[in-house]
Amino acid sequence: MIREEQVIPIGTLQRTHGHRGEIQCHMLNEYWDNAEAEFLILKLDNILVPFRVLDWRGKGADSLIFQLKDVNSEPEAARLVGAEAYMLRTDLNTEQEDLTTWQDLRGFRVIDTEAGEIGTISQVDESTINTLLTLDNGQLMPIHEDFILSIDTQTRILRVNLPFEL
């Protein structure tokens, strides 16, 4: 079974492409382009499921088209639309292994110096200039490097000193 800490988010499957089961993925980063990964990991029903990649190619500045093994028709691909896409951390090249993205913080508990434990990060929104973390209690929390005191990847704790109350 693949665990969350073994993968890194790379995008979201947006739509089918053609009639042979290809699917378009909106990419969050360039990790896939720089790796030699054999599997695309999809989150389906809250379970990380590996799919062998038969072929892939770029489409525009931030999308890739994937052909996955055993996904051979448009209806089969349509069932995957909306799934979050990941790759195994072990497939990252050595330069990328040291990089931490905001997306990597999903599942981390947030502890503030004043307020104590605030919640667990469930989603990261980087669609605007201000990155927002969604906590498991539904609260939105703006995040910036200046707020971060430490990131403990072993215990999955993000320690912050927020200049505001949530």
C-alpha positions, 0 to 999 in steps of 0.5 A: 500500500502506498502512503501519503509520505511516499508521494509528491503531488504533481497535478490534477486530471482535468479531462479525457483526451481523444477516444483511446483513453488518454487523459489530460493532467494540469501540472502543479510543478515540473517534477514529472518532466525531470524524472524517469517515473514508470507510475502515475499515482492517482488518489481514488476514493481516498486511496493512492492507486498506481497506474503504469504510464505507457506514454506521455507528452506535453500539451501547452505550458502546464499540461501533460497527456497520459496514456495509462495501462488498462485505460483504453477508452474515453469512458474508462478515462472519464472515471479518472477525471478530477483525481489528484495525481502524484508520483513516488518521491523515490522517482525524483532526481536528487536535486528535486528531493531536497525541494519542498513545495507548499503542496508537500505540507498536506497532512502536516499538523500546524502549531502556532507559538501563541494559539497552539495546535490550529489543525491539519492541512488538508488542501493547498491553494496556489492559484493566486499570489497569496497561497492559502492552506485549508485546514481540516476544520475548514479554516483558511490560513494564508501562508508565507515563508516568513511565518514558518519557524520549522518544518519537521518532516518526521513528525509532520509538524509545521511550526508557525508564528502567525502575525494574526489570529485565526 
